[in-house]
């Protein structure tokens, strides 16, 4: 499903992935004591160059589908990707993947003015080393996010 979405540009798959993830979230949220009312859903941003190439951000589409299924709002202005680097999928070495994800995010302009105070559910399609999520979460925590929960469809 992820390959169809990312590399064959079958955007409709994002709705199916989002529905699966929303169902999983609903079943597990109470187990970890998470109140959806105090939650902000966001997605890992693409660099503008990658966005132009693909034409859409797959994580953003999935986050939107999750928000729709759960009846929660989604904010895509929390983070921006400031540095263009090779796609993580093109890098096999774990250490190189971790280095490749360092210092690539900054807070969005609204967050810089009004810091976060809520828990952020940070959506992405795949996590292999989780270095992209970890770096994004660090930026969000520095901006005041109470907690950041990485939420991915697949592990690579």
Protein Blocks (a to p, Z undefined) as FASTA:
>chain_A
ZZmmmmnopaklmmmmmmmmmmmmmmmmmmnopafklcccddddddfklmmmnopafklm
mmmmmmmmnopacdfklbccfbdcddfklpmblklmmmmmgokbccdfklmmmccfbdcd
dddfbdcklmmmmmmmmmmmmnopabdcdddfbdZZ
